[in-house]
Amino acid sequence: MERPKRIVADTSVLINGQLGVRAEAGELRSCEVIVPQVVMDELHSLAAQHRRQGWAGLEALRNMSEDDTITITVHGNHATVDEIGAGEGRLDGIVVDTAKRLRATLYTADNLQQLAAQAEGVEASLLRSEIRKEDLEFVQYFDSDTMSVHLKEGMPPAAKRGGPGSFIMVTLSDQPLERQHLERMADRITDAGRGAGGMIEIEKPGAVVVQYEDYRIAVTRPPFSESIEITVVHPLVRMTLDDYDLSDELMERFSEGAEGIVIAGAPGSGKSTLASGLADFYSERGRVVKTFESPRDLQVKPGITQYTKLDGSFENSADILLLVRPDYTIFDEVRRREDFDTFADLRLTGVGMVGVVHANSPIDGIQRFLGKIELGIIPSVLDTVVFIKDGGVEKVYELELKVKVPSGMVEADLARPVVEVRNFETKTLEYEIYTFGQENVIVPVAEVPANGIGGIAGERIRAMFQKYDPNAAVEILSENRVLVKVSKHLIPSVIGRRGSNISDLEKRLGISIDVDELDGEAAPAGEPVPVSLSESKNALLLDVGEEYASMNAAVYVGDVFLTSRRVGRRGQIKLPKRSEAARRLGEMATSDEDVRVSIRDSQIPQ
């Protein structure tokens, strides 16, 4: 009588179910399946930790034991404390030794285990589960408008369709999903994560996160969740910076000035999409770009290396990152205190950083850093805050550290380091961050009421200084302080001998007055060019034609100089609606014909 074929099964081939598949197909008929005791111990341990793999392995053995044509034998002793302490390598060695001693064929799903067995002269078969995209049932629920699919035990399948800020939840079927069905789906997803095109990013008792191609899949089970649930997220679009309506000034800041960028917004608002666009933007300009992600789901170009946590920590990843000397690092999802520490440390070493944080308002994105890094280094760590809403850039802040008396305070001895938070487009001061008592506080700089400096008194102040310079501009800094800008050669006349003029005006008005050079002071007039006026949501647009892009231009209303600006790359001069220049244009111009533009560069296109 022929001796039955002997098979030694390791943990991996029981967990992935491939040995059970062979048994159901009749390939193990009249075989003796030998399970080392250390494998049984490992399956028991996994099941006791509520790990699905342990239950799957034990169920596979139970099903095979019900087949009369297959003999199941548990062989060997329990692992000793020393063997367990030696790690998985020692336990795998026990499995290989068992197959060698019993002259059996080792069945495994671990390529390393197969190589180790063959090196010792043991016959070994590799049973890998090959999961194709069409085998994953969740794919059928996606179309071109689907952002995510939500599958939960006892509930009908649902999907979120639309775009950031404009999505709707739709029910995909009237039939509730059964637990057994979801368990099968979850097992296939886990197998796909271990195969080609997939990666298991997080695996904990009751939860696993898989990145498969461009799908991010989160599977939760009891005891972590009260029932099994599968959530699949899929990016709808891949956008470049050109797809956003960004001003030329902001594009220039991204290109040359900003190296500590924070992208803030609510979940699902499009933060990671913009972060991906910035990564590609810097990579296209020859910069070395890396990413920090857990899980890795940014859609970036192949030349950008995506890092995750090294040995469970981004701090360890940072040690490796500094050795490869990146120009920019995209840090997706800065949440934990150690994440903020790592972000700040990398930025202070000179690495350009782009961080993604959850926030309900732009100032909340800055608030997340307070208490985690010192106040004085905040502008060095984050100089630009971009707030995303409904997939678009809603507001941009720039930060700068100054020593001054905070707004609302009048005593000079109250001066202290203050972080100014200004609207990038309008340069309006909106918040100040400083130490008050023992706490770092963010204080909104309230708009001055109309019956104070900002109202009739503002016009009165401007009228006083227009006696010296018709183009004088007044900027309200606080209820008790203004900034007056006049032509450079007129500043001595305004201040007066030993400051007599300005002191007299301060006493009469009861405020502090700072005097500075007028921005964009008019130079000799250049070549006049045709101009057409329009407006966007936030700015007045003066279109002079793309042939004048990047040249300097002077804007006049009639014969009165208004401002000097650089022509944007699309041939437009943008005046933010909240700027002084836009306000004066609205007051002085009675029709579009009153506005004229002259190009002030020496080289004028023909």
DRENFI-477939 format. One record per residue (C-alpha): residue number from 1; x, y, z. Coordinates in steps of 0.1 Angstrom, whole numbers, padded with zeros to 4 digits. Example, Ala and Ser with C-alpha at 12.3 -4.5 7.8 and 13.67 -1.06 7.14 Angstrom:
<sites>
- 1, 0123, -0045, 0078
- 2, 0137, -0011, 0071
</sites>
This chain:
<sites>
- 1, 0000, 0000, 0000
- 2, 0014, 0034, -0011
- 3, 0022, 0057, 0018
- 4, 0001, 0089, 0017
- 5, 0018, 0121, 0007
- 6, 0030, 0141, 0037
- 7, 0025, 0179, 0037
- 8, 0037, 0203, 0064
- 9, 0016, 0235, 0065
- 10, 0030, 0267, 0080
- 11, 0009, 0296, 0094
- 12, 0009, 0317, 0062
- 13, -0007, 0291, 0039
- 14, -0034, 0284, 0065
- 15, -0042, 0321, 0069
- 16, -0044, 0330, 0033
- 17, -0068, 0301, 0027
- 18, -0049, 0286, -0003
- 19, -0044, 0252, 0014
- 20, -0082, 0251, 0019
- 21, -0087, 0259, -0017
- 22, -0065, 0230, -0028
- 23, -0084, 0207, -0004
- 24, -0118, 0218, -0019
- 25, -0104, 0212, -0054
- 26, -0095, 0176, -0044
- 27, -0058, 0181, -0047
- 28, -0051, 0169, -0012
- 29, -0070, 0137, -0014
- 30, -0053, 0108, 0005
- 31, -0027, 0133, 0019
- 32, -0016, 0137, 0055
- 33, -0015, 0174, 0064
- 34, 0009, 0179, 0093
- 35, 0005, 0210, 0114
- 36, 0034, 0218, 0137
- 37, 0023, 0226, 0173
- 38, 0040, 0260, 0171
- 39, 0017, 0268, 0141
- 40, -0013, 0259, 0162
- 41, 0000, 0280, 0190
- 42, 0004, 0310, 0167
- 43, -0031, 0306, 0153
- 44, -0046, 0304, 0188
- 45, -0027, 0335, 0198
- 46, -0039, 0355, 0168
- 47, -0075, 0344, 0174
- 48, -0073, 0353, 0211
- 49, -0062, 0388, 0200
- 50, -0093, 0391, 0178
- 51, -0071, 0389, 0147
- 52, -0090, 0376, 0117
- 53, -0060, 0356, 0104
- 54, -0061, 0334, 0135
- 55, -0098, 0326, 0130
- 56, -0093, 0320, 0093
- 57, -0065, 0295, 0099
- 58, -0084, 0275, 0125
- 59, -0115, 0275, 0103
- 60, -0095, 0262, 0074
- 61, -0082, 0233, 0095
- 62, -0117, 0225, 0108
- 63, -0130, 0223, 0072
- 64, -0102, 0201, 0061
- 65, -0107, 0178, 0091
- 66, -0143, 0172, 0079
- 67, -0130, 0157, 0047
- 68, -0126, 0119, 0052
- 69, -0099, 0118, 0025
- 70, -0075, 0141, 0044
- 71, -0057, 0132, 0076
- 72, -0048, 0161, 0099
- 73, -0020, 0156, 0124
- 74, -0006, 0180, 0149
- 75, 0031, 0173, 0155
- 76, 0057, 0184, 0179
- 77, 0058, 0204, 0212
- 78, 0047, 0238, 0222
- 79, 0073, 0265, 0217
- 80, 0095, 0273, 0247
- 81, 0099, 0308, 0262
- 82, 0133, 0310, 0247
- 83, 0121, 0300, 0212
- 84, 0093, 0326, 0214
- 85, 0118, 0352, 0225
- 86, 0140, 0344, 0196
- 87, 0114, 0358, 0172
- 88, 0096, 0346, 0141
- 89, 0128, 0333, 0125
- 90, 0132, 0306, 0152
- 91, 0096, 0295, 0149
- 92, 0099, 0293, 0111
- 93, 0130, 0272, 0115
- 94, 0110, 0248, 0137
- 95, 0085, 0244, 0108
- 96, 0113, 0237, 0083
- 97, 0130, 0212, 0107
- 98, 0097, 0194, 0110
- 99, 0093, 0190, 0072
- 100, 0129, 0179, 0069
- 101, 0127, 0153, 0097
- 102, 0094, 0138, 0084
- 103, 0105, 0140, 0048
- 104, 0074, 0160, 0039
- 105, 0067, 0188, 0014
- 106, 0065, 0222, 0030
- 107, 0035, 0243, 0018
- 108, 0039, 0280, 0025
- 109, 0028, 0314, 0012
- 110, 0061, 0330, 0023
- 111, 0087, 0333, -0004
- 112, 0115, 0336, 0022
- 113, 0103, 0305, 0040
- 114, 0103, 0286, 0007
- 115, 0139, 0297, -0001
- 116, 0151, 0287, 0034
- 117, 0135, 0252, 0031
- 118, 0150, 0246, -0003
- 119, 0184, 0257, 0010
- 120, 0182, 0228, 0035
- 121, 0171, 0203, 0008
- 122, 0134, 0203, 0018
- 123, 0109, 0202, -0010
- 124, 0087, 0234, -0007
- 125, 0057, 0246, -0027
- 126, 0047, 0283, -0027
- 127, 0009, 0288, -0025
- 128, 0004, 0326, -0030
- 129, -0031, 0340, -0033
- 130, -0033, 0359, -0066
- 131, -0060, 0385, -0062
- 132, -0069, 0404, -0094
- 133, -0086, 0438, -0094
- 134, -0118, 0422, -0108
- 135, -0119, 0398, -0078
- 136, -0124, 0427, -0054
- 137, -0161, 0433, -0052
- 138, -0160, 0469, -0041
- 139, -0147, 0480, -0076
- 140, -0182, 0474, -0090
- 141, -0195, 0502, -0068
- 142, -0172, 0529, -0083
- 143, -0179, 0552, -0112
- 144, -0163, 0584, -0123
- 145, -0181, 0605, -0097
- 146, -0177, 0582, -0067
- 147, -0154, 0595, -0039
- 148, -0159, 0567, -0015
- 149, -0179, 0535, -0008
- 150, -0192, 0525, 0026
- 151, -0201, 0489, 0034
- 152, -0214, 0479, 0068
- 153, -0229, 0448, 0082
- 154, -0267, 0449, 0083
- 155, -0268, 0481, 0061
- 156, -0272, 0485, 0024
- 157, -0241, 0496, 0005
- 158, -0237, 0534, 0002
- 159, -0214, 0557, -0017
- 160, -0204, 0593, -0016
- 161, -0206, 0609, -0050
- 162, -0198, 0644, -0063
- 163, -0168, 0666, -0054
- 164, -0153, 0682, -0022
- 165, -0180, 0703, -0006
- 166, -0208, 0692, -0031
- 167, -0212, 0655, -0025
- 168, -0243, 0634, -0018
- 169, -0247, 0600, -0001
- 170, -0265, 0575, -0024
- 171, -0278, 0540, -0016
- 172, -0264, 0515, -0041
- 173, -0288, 0486, -0032
- 174, -0318, 0479, -0011
- 175, -0303, 0446, 0001
- 176, -0285, 0448, 0035
- 177, -0250, 0433, 0036
- 178, -0244, 0401, 0055
- 179, -0215, 0395, 0078
- 180, -0203, 0365, 0060
- 181, -0203, 0383, 0027
- 182, -0183, 0412, 0042
- 183, -0158, 0388, 0058
- 184, -0150, 0372, 0024
- 185, -0146, 0407, 0009
- 186, -0123, 0417, 0038
- 187, -0101, 0386, 0034
- 188, -0097, 0392, -0003
- 189, -0087, 0428, 0004
- 190, -0061, 0417, 0029
- 191, -0047, 0392, 0004
- 192, -0046, 0419, -0022
- 193, -0027, 0441, 0002
- 194, 0000, 0413, 0004
- 195, 0002, 0408, -0033
- 196, 0014, 0428, -0063
- 197, 0000, 0464, -0064
- 198, -0010, 0463, -0028
- 199, 0005, 0472, 0006
- 200, -0008, 0467, 0042
- 201, -0002, 0501, 0058
- 202, -0017, 0495, 0092
- 203, -0026, 0461, 0109
- 204, -0040, 0461, 0144
- 205, -0064, 0439, 0163
- 206, -0098, 0447, 0148
- 207, -0085, 0471, 0121
- 208, -0064, 0469, 0089
- 209, -0057, 0496, 0063
- 210, -0047, 0485, 0028
- 211, -0035, 0506, -0001
- 212, -0043, 0488, -0033
- 213, -0034, 0506, -0065
- 214, -0051, 0540, -0059
- 215, -0077, 0527, -0035
- 216, -0073, 0532, 0002
- 217, -0093, 0506, 0021
- 218, -0100, 0506, 0059
- 219, -0115, 0474, 0074
- 220, -0127, 0474, 0110
- 221, -0141, 0445, 0130
- 222, -0151, 0438, 0166
- 223, -0139, 0446, 0192
- 224, -0127, 0478, 0176
- 225, -0161, 0484, 0159
- 226, -0194, 0469, 0169
- 227, -0197, 0453, 0135
- 228, -0176, 0447, 0104
- 229, -0173, 0477, 0082
- 230, -0153, 0484, 0050
- 231, -0146, 0519, 0037
- 232, -0130, 0524, 0004
- 233, -0117, 0558, -0007
- 234, -0107, 0566, -0043
- 235, -0093, 0599, -0056
- 236, -0116, 0615, -0083
- 237, -0092, 0638, -0100
- 238, -0055, 0647, -0101
- 239, -0049, 0684, -0102
- 240, -0020, 0706, -0110
- 241, -0015, 0741, -0096
- 242, -0026, 0755, -0129
- 243, -0061, 0740, -0122
- 244, -0064, 0763, -0092
- 245, -0073, 0800, -0096
- 246, -0041, 0811, -0079
- 247, -0028, 0847, -0082
- 248, 0006, 0853, -0097
- 249, 0018, 0866, -0064
- 250, 0009, 0833, -0047
- 251, 0025, 0813, -0075
- 252, 0056, 0834, -0071
- 253, 0056, 0828, -0033
- 254, 0053, 0790, -0038
- 255, 0082, 0792, -0063
- 256, 0106, 0813, -0044
- 257, 0095, 0824, -0009
- 258, 0075, 0798, 0009
- 259, 0093, 0769, 0025
- 260, 0071, 0763, 0055
- 261, 0036, 0757, 0040
- 262, 0006, 0744, 0059
- 263, -0024, 0733, 0039
- 264, -0055, 0733, 0062
- 265, -0091, 0723, 0057
- 266, -0119, 0701, 0069
- 267, -0118, 0663, 0060
- 268, -0126, 0658, 0024
- 269, -0120, 0694, 0014
- 270, -0092, 0686, -0011
- 271, -0061, 0692, 0011
- 272, -0042, 0661, -0001
- 273, -0051, 0669, -0037
- 274, -0034, 0703, -0034
- 275, -0005, 0687, -0016
- 276, 0000, 0663, -0045
- 277, -0001, 0692, -0069
- 278, 0026, 0710, -0050
- 279, 0047, 0679, -0049
- 280, 0045, 0676, -0087
- 281, 0051, 0714, -0090
- 282, 0084, 0713, -0072
- 283, 0095, 0681, -0088
- 284, 0089, 0696, -0123
- 285, 0113, 0724, -0113
- 286, 0141, 0700, -0106
- 287, 0137, 0699, -0068
- 288, 0142, 0666, -0049
- 289, 0108, 0659, -0033
- 290, 0098, 0632, -0008
- 291, 0066, 0625, 0011
- 292, 0058, 0614, 0046
- 293, 0025, 0595, 0046
- 294, 0007, 0569, 0068
- 295, -0010, 0554, 0048
- 296, 0007, 0563, 0015
- 297, -0021, 0575, -0007
- 298, -0009, 0608, -0023
- 299, -0012, 0607, -0061
- 300, 0023, 0619, -0072
- 301, 0047, 0613, -0101
- 302, 0069, 0582, -0101
- 303, 0101, 0603, -0094
- 304, 0088, 0613, -0060
- 305, 0096, 0587, -0033
- 306, 0068, 0581, -0007
- 307, 0080, 0573, 0028
- 308, 0059, 0560, 0057
- 309, 0067, 0555, 0094
- 310, 0100, 0537, 0100
- 311, 0097, 0512, 0129
- 312, 0065, 0529, 0139
- 313, 0077, 0565, 0140
- 314, 0082, 0595, 0116
- 315, 0110, 0606, 0138
- 316, 0130, 0575, 0126
- 317, 0120, 0583, 0091
- 318, 0134, 0618, 0094
- 319, 0168, 0604, 0103
- 320, 0169, 0586, 0069
- 321, 0153, 0616, 0051
- 322, 0181, 0640, 0060
- 323, 0206, 0616, 0045
- 324, 0190, 0618, 0011
- 325, 0189, 0656, 0012
- 326, 0155, 0665, -0001
- 327, 0146, 0701, -0011
- 328, 0109, 0696, -0001
- 329, 0090, 0671, 0019
- 330, 0052, 0667, 0018
- 331, 0040, 0657, 0053
- 332, 0005, 0643, 0048
- 333, -0017, 0644, 0079
- 334, 0003, 0661, 0107
- 335, -0018, 0651, 0138
- 336, 0002, 0638, 0167
- 337, 0025, 0659, 0189
- 338, 0055, 0639, 0176
- 339, 0044, 0648, 0140
- 340, 0045, 0685, 0148
- 341, 0079, 0680, 0165
- 342, 0093, 0662, 0134
- 343, 0078, 0688, 0110
- 344, 0094, 0717, 0130
- 345, 0127, 0699, 0133
- 346, 0130, 0692, 0096
- 347, 0120, 0727, 0087
- 348, 0146, 0742, 0110
- 349, 0173, 0720, 0094
- 350, 0166, 0737, 0061
- 351, 0142, 0713, 0044
- 352, 0113, 0729, 0027
- 353, 0081, 0715, 0043
- 354, 0045, 0712, 0032
- 355, 0022, 0700, 0059
- 356, -0014, 0689, 0058
- 357, -0036, 0694, 0089
- 358, -0073, 0691, 0097
- 359, -0088, 0725, 0105
- 360, -0122, 0742, 0103
- 361, -0108, 0776, 0096
- 362, -0075, 0790, 0084
- 363, -0065, 0803, 0118
- 364, -0072, 0769, 0133
- 365, -0044, 0755, 0111
- 366, -0020, 0778, 0130
- 367, -0036, 0770, 0163
- 368, -0027, 0734, 0159
- 369, 0010, 0744, 0162
- 370, 0006, 0765, 0194
- 371, 0019, 0748, 0225
- 372, 0038, 0722, 0204
- 373, 0065, 0745, 0192
- 374, 0079, 0778, 0207
- 375, 0061, 0810, 0197
- 376, 0093, 0827, 0185
- 377, 0100, 0800, 0159
- 378, 0065, 0797, 0145
- 379, 0072, 0820, 0115
- 380, 0104, 0801, 0108
- 381, 0085, 0768, 0108
- 382, 0053, 0779, 0089
- 383, 0054, 0811, 0068
- 384, 0024, 0804, 0046
- 385, -0010, 0789, 0055
- 386, -0034, 0779, 0027
- 387, -0070, 0771, 0036
- 388, -0089, 0748, 0013
- 389, -0127, 0747, 0011
- 390, -0148, 0728, -0014
- 391, -0117, 0719, -0034
- 392, -0105, 0755, -0039
- 393, -0081, 0779, -0022
- 394, -0103, 0801, 0000
- 395, -0078, 0821, 0020
- 396, -0040, 0824, 0023
- 397, -0022, 0838, 0054
- 398, 0014, 0849, 0057
- 399, 0032, 0850, 0091
- 400, 0059, 0874, 0103
- 401, 0075, 0880, 0136
- 402, 0078, 0916, 0149
- 403, 0085, 0933, 0182
- 404, 0057, 0958, 0187
- 405, 0029, 0968, 0210
- 406, 0000, 0945, 0203
- 407, -0031, 0961, 0187
- 408, -0055, 0975, 0214
- 409, -0026, 0982, 0238
- 410, -0012, 1018, 0240
- 411, 0017, 1017, 0265
- 412, 0051, 1015, 0248
- 413, 0065, 0993, 0276
- 414, 0039, 0966, 0266
- 415, 0059, 0959, 0235
- 416, 0067, 0922, 0230
- 417, 0074, 0896, 0202
- 418, 0042, 0894, 0181
- 419, 0035, 0870, 0153
- 420, 0015, 0889, 0127
- 421, -0010, 0869, 0106
- 422, -0019, 0888, 0074
- 423, -0042, 0881, 0045
- 424, -0017, 0873, 0018
- 425, -0037, 0889, -0010
- 426, -0048, 0921, 0007
- 427, -0019, 0924, 0033
- 428, -0046, 0931, 0059
- 429, -0036, 0923, 0095
- 430, -0062, 0898, 0108
- 431, -0046, 0882, 0138
- 432, -0018, 0886, 0162
- 433, -0001, 0859, 0183
- 434, 0017, 0868, 0214
- 435, 0023, 0858, 0251
- 436, -0004, 0871, 0275
- 437, 0003, 0861, 0311
- 438, 0016, 0825, 0308
- 439, -0003, 0816, 0277
- 440, 0003, 0820, 0240
- 441, -0029, 0835, 0225
- 442, -0043, 0843, 0191
- 443, -0061, 0876, 0191
- 444, -0082, 0888, 0162
- 445, -0075, 0923, 0151
- 446, -0110, 0937, 0149
- 447, -0120, 0961, 0122
- 448, -0121, 0997, 0135
- 449, -0157, 1010, 0138
- 450, -0167, 1037, 0113
- 451, -0169, 1065, 0140
- 452, -0132, 1059, 0149
- 453, -0100, 1061, 0129
- 454, -0114, 1038, 0101
- 455, -0143, 1061, 0093
- 456, -0145, 1099, 0089
- 457, -0112, 1103, 0108
- 458, -0094, 1082, 0082
- 459, -0105, 1106, 0055
- 460, -0095, 1135, 0076
- 461, -0060, 1120, 0082
- 462, -0056, 1114, 0045
- 463, -0067, 1149, 0037
- 464, -0041, 1163, 0061
- 465, -0012, 1145, 0044
- 466, -0024, 1151, 0009
- 467, -0014, 1187, 0015
- 468, 0022, 1174, 0014
- 469, 0017, 1147, -0012
- 470, -0015, 1143, -0033
- 471, -0008, 1106, -0036
- 472, -0005, 1100, 0002
- 473, -0019, 1067, 0014
- 474, -0031, 1059, 0050
- 475, -0032, 1024, 0064
- 476, -0050, 1017, 0097
- 477, -0028, 0996, 0120
- 478, -0050, 0998, 0151
- 479, -0074, 1021, 0169
- 480, -0045, 1042, 0180
- 481, -0020, 1039, 0152
- 482, -0018, 1046, 0115
- 483, 0008, 1042, 0088
- 484, 0011, 1071, 0063
- 485, 0030, 1066, 0031
- 486, 0042, 1095, 0010
- 487, 0068, 1100, -0017
- 488, 0103, 1094, -0005
- 489, 0116, 1129, -0012
- 490, 0086, 1144, 0008
- 491, 0092, 1124, 0040
- 492, 0115, 1151, 0056
- 493, 0088, 1178, 0050
- 494, 0061, 1156, 0065
- 495, 0082, 1148, 0097
- 496, 0095, 1184, 0100
- 497, 0125, 1197, 0118
- 498, 0133, 1173, 0147
- 499, 0099, 1157, 0142
- 500, 0079, 1189, 0149
- 501, 0053, 1184, 0122
- 502, 0045, 1148, 0130
- 503, 0044, 1154, 0167
- 504, 0020, 1182, 0163
- 505, -0003, 1160, 0142
- 506, -0001, 1132, 0167
- 507, -0012, 1155, 0195
- 508, -0041, 1170, 0175
- 509, -0054, 1136, 0164
- 510, -0046, 1117, 0196
- 511, -0029, 1088, 0178
- 512, 0005, 1075, 0168
- 513, 0016, 1081, 0132
- 514, 0043, 1061, 0114
- 515, 0057, 1075, 0082
- 516, 0070, 1054, 0054
- 517, 0079, 1055, 0017
- 518, 0050, 1052, -0007
- 519, 0048, 1017, -0023
- 520, 0055, 1016, -0060
- 521, 0062, 1053, -0062
- 522, 0055, 1065, -0097
- 523, 0085, 1067, -0120
- 524, 0086, 1087, -0152
- 525, 0056, 1077, -0173
- 526, 0063, 1049, -0198
- 527, 0045, 1038, -0229
- 528, 0007, 1039, -0226
- 529, -0010, 1007, -0235
- 530, -0047, 0997, -0241
- 531, -0064, 0983, -0211
- 532, -0097, 0965, -0205
- 533, -0114, 0962, -0170
- 534, -0131, 0932, -0155
- 535, -0134, 0916, -0121
- 536, -0131, 0882, -0104
- 537, -0145, 0872, -0070
- 538, -0117, 0889, -0051
- 539, -0100, 0913, -0074
- 540, -0103, 0940, -0101
- 541, -0085, 0929, -0133
- 542, -0068, 0952, -0157
- 543, -0060, 0933, -0189
- 544, -0031, 0948, -0209
- 545, -0021, 0917, -0229
- 546, 0003, 0887, -0224
- 547, 0031, 0905, -0243
- 548, 0036, 0927, -0213
- 549, 0037, 0898, -0188
- 550, 0062, 0903, -0159
- 551, 0068, 0940, -0168
- 552, 0062, 0968, -0144
- 553, 0033, 0990, -0150
- 554, 0019, 1023, -0135
- 555, -0019, 1026, -0131
- 556, -0035, 1061, -0133
- 557, -0070, 1074, -0129
- 558, -0070, 1104, -0152
- 559, -0037, 1121, -0145
- 560, -0035, 1109, -0109
- 561, -0010, 1081, -0102
- 562, -0028, 1053, -0084
- 563, -0003, 1024, -0079
- 564, 0026, 1005, -0095
- 565, 0022, 0967, -0101
- 566, 0038, 0939, -0120
- 567, 0018, 0925, -0149
- 568, 0009, 0889, -0143
- 569, 0018, 0860, -0166
- 570, -0016, 0861, -0182
- 571, -0012, 0898, -0190
- 572, -0034, 0910, -0161
- 573, -0028, 0935, -0133
- 574, -0047, 0923, -0102
- 575, -0059, 0948, -0076
- 576, -0074, 0929, -0046
- 577, -0108, 0944, -0038
- 578, -0099, 0951, -0002
- 579, -0067, 0969, -0012
- 580, -0062, 1007, -0009
- 581, -0056, 1009, -0047
- 582, -0089, 0992, -0056
- 583, -0108, 1014, -0031
- 584, -0093, 1046, -0046
- 585, -0099, 1034, -0081
- 586, -0136, 1029, -0073
- 587, -0138, 1064, -0057
- 588, -0120, 1083, -0084
- 589, -0130, 1066, -0117
- 590, -0164, 1075, -0132
- 591, -0160, 1052, -0162
- 592, -0135, 1026, -0176
- 593, -0121, 1053, -0199
- 594, -0107, 1071, -0168
- 595, -0083, 1043, -0162
- 596, -0050, 1042, -0181
- 597, -0019, 1021, -0178
- 598, 0017, 1028, -0189
- 599, 0045, 1002, -0191
- 600, 0075, 1014, -0172
- 601, 0101, 0989, -0184
- 602, 0128, 1003, -0207
- 603, 0121, 0974, -0232
- 604, 0087, 0979, -0248
- 605, 0074, 0951, -0270
- 606, 0069, 0961, -0306
</sites>
